[in-house]
Amino acid sequence: MDIWAANKLFYFIAFVVPGFISLKMYALLQPTQVKDSAQQLIDAVAYSSINYALLLGPIYAVENFNLRASYPTLYVFFYILVVLVAPIAWAWAFLWLRKTQLLQRSLAPPTGKPWDFVFSQRGRYWVIVTLVDGRQIAGRFDTKSFASSSPAPEQIYLEEAWVLSEGGGFERKRSDSAGIIILAKEIATLELFNLKDAEENENVEQEK
């Protein structure tokens, strides 16, 4: 069977590509668990069908008014929007709706882990990491820092490592520190302090 025959290629593009684009766009916006190829194909066909159902009115109007013969360039542009652009818009719109308070009352939130929820907000923090062996590591999570996102295992890179005082405060930056990477299996708890608030408090204490 030649899958590259014109009619088979048409059906492949029509019923797989739009859904595949939606899946990939959603995964870029909101990382998800990777599914096997067979399940992804089924999902792609399902989302392609939803795409056409949502655009049934415009598609019917275009075909009914014979736009293909009257304005062939506009006709092609319309179906580029249907196949390539609309699936991106649906993925973005669905994720936005899932994050609204109204839908979160009845649907599970799109973010599966507190780790992803916190670090997806791209905040700036002072961080105290307590390891499973009881040791504590302090550092600064800022614009040059990084935290992994699902489905990758949790890891965090703090761009500055700091020394904690006896009272548990941030005393000073470690000499020549280029940061520190901490693996999830080593972490017992992760305590965050708003970086801006901490800096303001530090400035007030220095003025006193």
Secondary structure, 3 states (H helix, E strand, C coil): CCCCCHHHHHHHHHHCHHHHHHHHHHHHHCCCCCCCHHHHHHHHHHHHHHHHHHCHHHHHHHHHCCHHHHCHHHHHHHHHHHHHHHHHHHHHHHHHHHCCHHHHCCCCCCCCCHHHHHHCCCCCEEEEEEECCCCEEEEEECCCCEECCCCCCCEEEECEEEEECCCCCEEEECCCCCCEEEEHHHEEEEEEEEHHHHHHHHHHHHHC
